[in-house]
Amino acid sequence: MKEKIPGKKEIAFMVIEGFGLFLTVTGMVGIGLVLGPLNHIIEGLEYTIVFDNTISAFFLCIGFCVAGGILDFVSKSALKSIEKQKAL
């Protein structure tokens, strides 16, 4: 029963993985808002009002996607290595 309960490191990496997924999805929705497809559905909500420039808002959203992907990749790699150590 003790082996089924994740340790503190595993829980921390799971939280990091969830935050990475959150950043990735946030970036993709932001790109959809900046480039226009979602602007036609949700009118009046634009990132360009805050940033005054579509290009800077687009690159910020791309940055969210990249940062989220990095966090997701690193945390999944760490979780796999922890699983390998437990298997030994």
C-alpha positions in Angstrom: 0.0 0.0 0.0 2.9 2.3 0.8 4.2 2.1 -2.8 1.0 3.4 -4.3 1.3 6.7 -2.4 3.6 9.1 -4.3 6.4 10.8 -2.5 7.0 14.5 -2.1 9.3 14.7 -5.2 6.7 12.9 -7.3 3.9 15.2 -6.1 6.1 18.3 -6.8 6.8 17.2 -10.3 3.1 16.4 -10.9 2.3 20.0 -9.9 5.0 21.3 -12.2 3.6 19.2 -15.0 0.1 20.5 -14.4 1.4 24.1 -14.4 3.2 23.5 -17.6 0.0 22.2 -19.2 -1.8 25.2 -17.9 0.7 27.6 -19.5 0.6 25.7 -22.8 -3.2 25.9 -23.0 -3.2 29.5 -21.9 -0.7 30.3 -24.7 -2.7 28.5 -27.3 -6.0 30.3 -26.3 -4.1 33.6 -26.3 -2.8 32.9 -29.8 -6.4 32.2 -30.9 -7.5 35.5 -29.4 -4.6 37.5 -30.9 -4.9 36.1 -34.4 -8.6 36.5 -34.5 -10.5 33.2 -34.7 -11.7 33.5 -31.1 -12.2 37.3 -31.4 -15.2 36.7 -33.7 -16.8 34.4 -31.1 -15.9 36.4 -28.0 -16.2 40.0 -29.2 -14.6 42.8 -27.3 -11.9 40.7 -25.7 -8.5 41.4 -27.2 -5.0 41.2 -25.9 -4.0 44.1 -28.2 -5.9 46.5 -25.8 -3.4 45.6 -23.1 -0.2 45.5 -25.1 -1.1 48.0 -27.9 0.6 45.7 -30.4 -0.5 42.4 -31.9 3.0 41.1 -32.5 4.2 41.6 -28.9 1.0 39.8 -27.6 1.5 37.0 -30.1 5.1 36.5 -29.0 4.1 36.6 -25.3 1.6 33.8 -26.0 4.3 31.8 -27.9 6.5 32.2 -24.9 3.8 30.8 -22.6 3.5 27.8 -24.9 7.3 27.2 -25.0 7.7 27.7 -21.2 4.8 25.3 -20.6 6.3 22.7 -23.0 9.6 22.9 -21.2 8.1 22.5 -17.8 6.0 19.6 -19.0 9.0 17.9 -20.6 11.3 18.3 -17.6 8.7 17.1 -15.1 7.8 14.0 -17.2 11.4 13.1 -17.6 11.9 13.5 -13.8 8.9 11.3 -13.1 10.1 8.6 -15.5 13.5 8.6 -13.8 11.9 8.3 -10.3 9.8 5.4 -11.6 13.0 3.7 -12.9 14.7 4.2 -9.5 11.7 2.7 -7.7 11.7 -0.3 -10.1 15.3 -1.1 -9.1 
